[in-house]
Amino acid sequence: NALSGTLPTEIGAWAVIQDIKVCNNALSGMLPTEMALWTTLHELNILNNRLTGAIPAITAVSQRCHLSLTNAPFGNMFDCPTPTALSATCTAWAPAITRPCGGTD
């Protein structure tokens, strides 16, 4: 896709979002905290981008969701630790943290 830039905070206002698949792009910056408000998320695949910062605690979903967030070489650098609340609402297709994290460990 060759997408670049940041994810806009306005995506948190999307009331009925089920799938976001933007893996293997050049997205950068932080994930919008507004993502935690989603209630219908089924899949979030953001593998292999240049995203940083904290992973929002997506806990409002009404069904089990699937996350692909992996910190891959030359890819995402999320802060540690991954929010424990995610494990109650989402399953990871790939471990959220597979290399040293950005920020404070």
Secondary structure, 3 states (H helix, E strand, C coil): CCCEECCCHHHHHCCCCCEEECCCCEEEEECCHHHHHCCCCCEEECCCCEEEECCCCCCCCCCCEEEECCCCCCCCEEECCCCCCHHHHEEEEECCCCCCCECCC
